[in-house]
C-alpha cells in the first residue's frame, strides 16, 4: 500500500474527550478575549487608566501559558491514541 494511502486511512488525532473539549473552548474564549482587549486597548485605558494595560498583558500571558498546557495535553492524548491503534493493528 502506498504511504499516502496508509496515512490517509490512519487517524491522525484522538477523539476529543470532555476535558479536552472544555479546554479547547476555554482556549478559544481566551483568544477572542485577547483580540478584543488588544483592539480596545485605547478605550480601556481611557476608562480604567493604567491598570487596563496590565490586565491586557496578564490576559496575553495567561493565554500563552494555557496554549502551552492545552497543546501538551492534546499531543499526549493524540500520541496515546495513535500508539494504541498501531498496537491493535499488529497481528
C-alpha positions in Angstrom: 0.0 0.0 0.0 1.4 3.4 -0.8 2.5 5.6 2.1 0.0 8.4 1.3 -2.9 5.9 1.3 -1.8 4.4 4.6 -1.6 7.8 6.1 -5.0 8.7 4.7 -6.5 5.7 6.5 -4.7 6.3 9.8 -6.5 8.5 12.3 -4.2 11.5 13.0 -5.8 12.7 16.2 -7.5 11.2 19.2 -11.3 11.6 19.7 -11.9 14.6 21.8 -12.7 13.9 25.4 -14.9 16.1 27.5 -11.9 17.5 29.3 -10.2 18.4 26.1 -13.4 19.9 24.7 -13.7 22.2 27.7 -10.0 23.1 27.4 -10.4 23.9 23.7 -13.4 26.1 24.3 -11.7 27.9 27.1 -8.7 28.4 24.9 -11.0 29.8 22.1 -12.6 32.2 24.6 -9.2 33.4 25.8 -8.1 34.0 22.2 -11.2 36.1 21.5 -10.8 38.0 24.7 -7.2 38.8 23.8 -8.2 40.0 20.4 -11.0 42.2 21.8 -8.8 43.6 24.5 -5.9 44.4 22.2 -8.3 46.1 19.7 -10.0 48.0 22.5 -6.9 49.0 24.5 -7.3 52.7 23.9 -10.9 52.9 25.3 -9.9 50.5 28.1 -7.0 52.8 29.1 -9.2 55.8 28.9 -11.9 54.1 31.0 -9.7 52.3 33.6 -6.4 54.1 33.4 -3.0 52.4 33.6 -4.2 49.1 35.2 -6.0 48.3 31.9 -2.7 47.7 30.2 -1.6 45.4 33.0 -4.8 43.5 32.8 -4.4 43.1 29.0 -0.8 41.9 29.5 -1.9 39.4 32.1 -4.6 38.1 29.7 -2.0 37.7 27.0 0.4 35.8 29.3 -2.4 33.6 30.6 -3.4 32.8 27.1 0.1 31.9 26.1 0.5 29.6 29.2 -2.9 28.0 28.6 -2.0 27.4 25.0 1.1 25.5 26.0 -0.8 23.4 28.5 -3.6 22.6 26.0 -1.0 21.7 23.3 0.8 19.4 25.7 -2.3 17.6 26.8 -3.7 17.4 23.2 -0.4 16.0 21.9 -0.2 13.5 24.7 -3.8 12.2 24.0 -3.0 12.0 20.3 0.2 10.0 20.8 -1.6 7.6 23.2 -4.4 7.1 20.7 -2.1 6.6 17.7 0.2 4.2 19.6 -2.8 2.2 20.8 -4.1 1.9 17.2 -0.7 0.8 16.0 -0.6 -1.9 18.7 -4.1 -3.1 17.7 -3.2 -3.4 14.0 -0.3 -5.7 14.6 -1.2 -9.4 14.4 
